[in-house]
Amino acid sequence: MEMQFTDANFATEVEQSKGLVIVDFFATWCGPCKQQGPIVEKLAEKYAGKIKIGSIDVDANPEFPGKYGVFSIPTLKFFKDGKEVETLVGFHSDGQLEKVIEEHNK
C-alpha cells in the first residue's frame, strides 16, 4: 500500500530510510497528478516489502517540496539510503517508472 508522507514524517520515512524510497509530489487539484496517482499506487502494491513508495501533498506539506526544489507537479523523486538519486517531472507510465526502479533497486 502507498504511504502518505507529510512534513512530520518525511525525514524519518525518506531521508533516514535504508533502501529505495519513491516520493510522488502531488496536489489534489492537479489533473496529471490524478492520472499519476493510480500508477504509483499500483507500483506500491507490486513492490510492497521491497521498496517504500508514497506520496506527499505539496499544498498541505510545503516544507519538503521546497527543500527539494519541487516547482512542477507531478514530480517523482527517488531516494536511495536517504540520498536523492533521480527526479522525474510530469506524468510517467508504469513501464517508465519500473525501468527507473530496476535501475536504482540493485
N, C-alpha and C positions, 0 to 999 in steps of 0.2 A: 504494500500500500504506500502511496505517495505521502511523504511527510509534509507538514506545514512548518516552514521556517519563519521566525519572527526576529525582530531586533533583540528580543530577550534570550533566544536560544541559538542564534546564528553562530556566535563564537564557539560555543560548546559543540554543536552538531556539525559544523562545517570546518571552521578554522582549526579546531583541535582534534579533528577526526582522522583516524588512520584509514588508508584505502581511498577509493574513488567516491566522490560526492558530486552529484549534479544538482545545480540550483536553477530553477526556472523563475526568472524575474518577470512578473506579470502585473496587470491591472484588470479589475473587473470590467471596465468599460472598453477594453481593447479588443477589437474584432479578431486580429490574428492570434492574440493570446487565447481566445476561446477555441480556436482551431488547434493550437499547440497543446493545450491542456490535456485533452484525451490521449494524445500520443505520449505525453510524459507519464500519465497515469498508467497506460499500458506497459511502458518500459519499466516503471516502478514495480509492477506485478511480475513481469518477466524476470527481472534481476533481483527480486526480493531475497535478502540474505547474502547477496554477493556485493552489491553496491548500494549506497544510500542515494535516493532520488527524492527531491521535494521541490516545493515552490514557495515563493515569498511575494506577497502583495506589496508593490512598491509604494502605494499610496498610504497604506496602514503602517508600513515599516520603512521609513525613509533613510535610516542610518546606514545600513549596509549597501543598498543600491548606490548611495552617494559615495561611500568609501571605495567601491569597486568601479566607479565611473559608468554606471548604467544610465544611459541617456535615451535609449530607444528600447521599446519592448515589442514583442518578447525578446529577452536575452537569456541565453543559457550559458552558464559558467560551469566549467569542470574544475574541480579541486582534487588534487592527489596529495594525501598526507598533509592537508591543510594549506597547500600552495596552489594558487591558480595556474592551471596548465593549458586551458583552452577557453575561447569565448566564441559563441555563435549568436549573431544578431539576426532577428527576423524569424519567420516560420521555417521549420525544417521537418522533413519527413522522418518516419521511424527508421527507414533504411539509412538515411544520412546520419542520424543520431547514433544508431547502432555501430556504424563504421568508426565514429569518434570514440564511442565507449570501448570497443575492442582495441583500438589503438592505445588507449590510456589505462586499460584494465589488465595489464600484463604482470 
